[in-house]
Amino acid sequence: MTFFESYGKEIVSFVVPIIIWILNQVFKSKAKLLLASPHQFTFLVQEPLYNPEGQLISPNQTVRTCSYTIQNAGKISASKVEVVFNWKPMCLNLWPARHFTEHTETDNRYVLVFESLAPSEVIGIEVLIVNGDLPMLLTVRSAECVAQTIQMYPQPIVSKGLKVLFGIFVILGFSASIYLFIILMQFLILRTPLGH
């Protein structure tokens, strides 16, 4: 008898709690902030810019815009969500409209604070400036976590039926993988013939 045949049940009883602990850590309920910038654009406006004395400064002007999307992809609310810009934007639009507090730090950093962000809730922030540079978004964080920056791109809308079908196939595939893993472990450790 080999070592695995002799102590197969003990090894399985030791490994199973470790796997369960790892799965609990991976799927534990927590807040998870995602940050994306789906849109940024510079408009060249064919409108001359004059100084107060009436002298031409520039034959045209620029309008820069940037869009940010913040989402709580976690299973619990994120509290005290802070959005920090390099400096205060000339124009800022928030959608959906909701209450926030704002303050400027001593180093001129501009901070928006949201009391909480519920699971699956999304905030859109649009910034705009005329004839200048947009302030950089430095960080988004909450009391529970720091936002992860992700890439976004347009995607066609998929019908609900196709999503349900895809979900069913994922569950069936996951279940089959677990079943095959158990059969394989049973064969390798206990030397039980396959199919019994």
C-alpha positions as CSV (number, residue, x, y, z in Angstrom):
1,M,0.0,0.0,0.0
2,T,1.2,3.4,-0.8
3,F,1.2,6.4,1.5
4,F,-1.8,7.9,-0.3
5,E,-3.8,4.7,-0.1
6,S,-3.0,4.4,3.6
7,Y,-3.8,8.0,4.6
8,G,-6.2,9.0,1.8
9,K,-9.1,9.8,4.1
10,E,-7.0,11.8,6.5
11,I,-5.5,13.8,3.6
12,V,-8.9,14.6,2.1
13,S,-10.2,15.5,5.6
14,F,-7.3,17.9,5.9
15,V,-7.5,19.4,2.4
16,V,-11.3,20.0,2.3
17,P,-11.4,22.5,5.2
18,I,-8.5,24.5,3.6
19,I,-10.4,24.6,0.3
20,I,-13.6,25.7,2.1
21,W,-11.6,28.4,3.9
22,I,-10.1,29.7,0.6
23,L,-13.5,29.8,-1.0
24,N,-15.0,31.7,1.9
25,Q,-12.2,34.3,1.7
26,V,-12.7,34.6,-2.1
27,F,-16.5,34.9,-2.0
28,K,-16.8,36.8,1.3
29,S,-19.1,39.8,1.3
30,K,-17.1,43.0,0.9
31,A,-17.2,46.4,-0.7
32,K,-15.4,46.6,-4.1
33,L,-15.1,50.0,-5.8
34,L,-14.4,50.1,-9.6
35,L,-13.3,53.2,-11.4
36,A,-13.4,53.8,-15.1
37,S,-13.1,56.7,-17.5
38,P,-15.3,55.8,-20.5
39,H,-15.1,59.2,-22.3
40,Q,-12.6,62.0,-22.7
41,F,-12.8,64.6,-25.5
42,T,-11.3,67.9,-26.5
43,F,-13.5,70.3,-28.5
44,L,-11.8,72.9,-30.7
45,V,-14.3,75.9,-30.7
46,Q,-13.9,78.3,-33.6
47,E,-14.5,81.3,-31.4
48,P,-11.7,83.9,-30.8
49,L,-10.5,84.7,-27.3
50,Y,-9.9,88.3,-26.3
51,N,-8.4,89.8,-23.2
52,P,-10.2,92.5,-21.2
53,E,-8.5,95.2,-23.3
54,G,-10.0,93.7,-26.5
55,Q,-6.7,92.3,-27.9
56,L,-6.9,88.9,-29.6
57,I,-5.2,86.2,-27.5
58,S,-6.2,83.1,-29.6
59,P,-8.2,82.6,-32.8
60,N,-10.0,79.6,-31.2
61,Q,-10.7,78.1,-27.9
62,T,-10.6,74.5,-26.4
63,V,-13.2,72.8,-24.2
64,R,-12.0,69.6,-22.5
65,T,-14.3,67.1,-21.0
66,C,-13.8,63.9,-19.1
67,S,-16.2,61.3,-17.7
68,Y,-15.7,59.0,-14.7
69,T,-17.8,56.1,-13.6
70,I,-17.6,54.8,-10.0
71,Q,-19.4,51.6,-9.1
72,N,-19.6,49.5,-5.9
73,A,-19.4,46.0,-7.4
74,G,-19.2,44.5,-3.9
75,K,-21.9,42.8,-1.8
76,I,-22.0,45.4,1.1
77,S,-22.1,49.2,1.1
78,A,-19.0,51.3,0.8
79,S,-18.9,54.0,3.4
80,K,-17.2,57.4,3.3
81,V,-16.3,57.3,-0.4
82,E,-13.7,59.9,-1.2
83,V,-13.0,61.2,-4.8
84,V,-9.8,63.3,-4.9
85,F,-8.9,65.6,-7.8
86,N,-5.6,67.4,-8.3
87,W,-7.5,70.7,-8.1
88,K,-11.1,71.9,-8.3
89,P,-12.6,71.4,-11.8
90,M,-14.1,74.5,-13.5
91,C,-17.4,72.6,-14.0
92,L,-18.5,69.4,-12.4
93,N,-21.7,67.4,-13.0
94,L,-22.8,64.5,-10.9
95,W,-25.3,61.9,-12.1
96,P,-27.5,60.7,-10.6
97,A,-27.9,63.8,-8.4
98,R,-27.1,63.0,-4.8
99,H,-25.8,64.7,-1.7
100,F,-22.0,65.0,-1.2
101,T,-19.7,67.2,0.9
102,E,-16.7,68.9,-0.7
103,H,-13.5,70.5,0.7
104,T,-10.1,71.6,-0.5
105,E,-7.0,70.4,1.2
106,T,-4.1,72.7,2.2
107,D,-2.2,71.5,-1.0
108,N,-5.2,72.5,-3.1
109,R,-6.4,69.0,-3.7
110,Y,-10.2,68.9,-4.2
111,V,-12.1,66.2,-2.4
112,L,-15.7,65.0,-2.8
113,V,-17.1,62.8,0.0
114,F,-20.1,60.6,-0.4
115,E,-21.6,59.1,2.8
116,S,-22.1,55.7,1.2
117,L,-22.4,53.8,-2.0
118,A,-24.8,50.8,-2.0
119,P,-24.0,47.5,-3.7
120,S,-24.4,47.8,-7.5
121,E,-24.8,51.6,-7.2
122,V,-23.1,53.7,-9.9
123,I,-22.1,57.4,-9.8
124,G,-21.1,59.3,-12.9
125,I,-18.9,62.4,-12.6
126,E,-18.4,64.7,-15.6
127,V,-15.7,67.4,-15.5
128,L,-15.3,70.3,-18.0
129,I,-12.8,73.1,-18.5
130,V,-12.5,75.9,-21.0
131,N,-9.0,76.9,-22.2
132,G,-7.1,74.9,-19.6
133,D,-6.1,71.5,-18.4
134,L,-8.5,69.1,-16.7
135,P,-7.6,68.2,-13.1
136,M,-6.3,64.6,-12.8
137,L,-8.4,62.2,-10.7
138,L,-5.9,61.1,-8.1
139,T,-7.7,58.5,-6.1
140,V,-11.1,57.0,-5.2
141,R,-11.3,55.2,-1.9
142,S,-13.7,54.3,0.9
143,A,-13.4,53.2,4.5
144,E,-13.3,49.6,3.3
145,C,-11.2,49.6,0.1
146,V,-9.4,51.6,-2.6
147,A,-11.0,51.7,-6.1
148,Q,-9.6,49.4,-8.8
149,T,-9.2,51.1,-12.2
150,I,-10.8,49.2,-15.0
151,Q,-11.0,49.7,-18.8
152,M,-14.4,50.2,-20.5
153,Y,-15.5,49.8,-24.0
154,P,-18.9,49.8,-25.8
155,Q,-20.6,46.4,-25.9
156,P,-23.7,45.2,-27.7
157,I,-26.7,44.6,-25.4
158,V,-27.4,40.8,-25.0
159,S,-31.0,39.6,-24.6
160,K,-32.0,38.3,-21.1
161,G,-32.7,34.8,-22.5
162,L,-29.2,34.5,-23.7
163,K,-27.8,35.7,-20.4
164,V,-29.9,33.1,-18.6
165,L,-28.7,30.3,-21.0
166,F,-25.1,31.4,-20.5
167,G,-25.6,31.3,-16.7
168,I,-27.1,27.8,-16.9
169,F,-24.1,26.6,-18.9
170,V,-21.7,28.2,-16.4
171,I,-23.3,26.5,-13.5
172,L,-23.4,23.1,-15.3
173,G,-19.8,23.4,-16.3
174,F,-18.7,24.4,-12.7
175,S,-20.7,21.5,-11.3
176,A,-19.2,19.0,-13.8
177,S,-15.7,20.3,-12.9
178,I,-16.3,19.7,-9.2
179,Y,-17.7,16.2,-9.9
180,L,-14.7,15.3,-12.1
181,F,-12.3,16.7,-9.5
182,I,-13.9,14.5,-6.8
183,I,-13.8,11.4,-9.1
184,L,-10.1,12.1,-9.9
185,M,-9.2,12.6,-6.2
186,Q,-11.0,9.5,-5.3
187,F,-9.2,7.6,-8.0
188,L,-5.7,9.0,-7.1
189,I,-6.0,8.8,-3.4
190,L,-8.3,5.8,-2.7
191,R,-7.6,3.9,-5.9
192,T,-11.3,3.5,-6.5
193,P,-12.0,2.5,-10.1
194,L,-13.5,5.2,-12.3
195,G,-17.2,5.0,-12.8
196,H,-17.9,3.3,-9.4
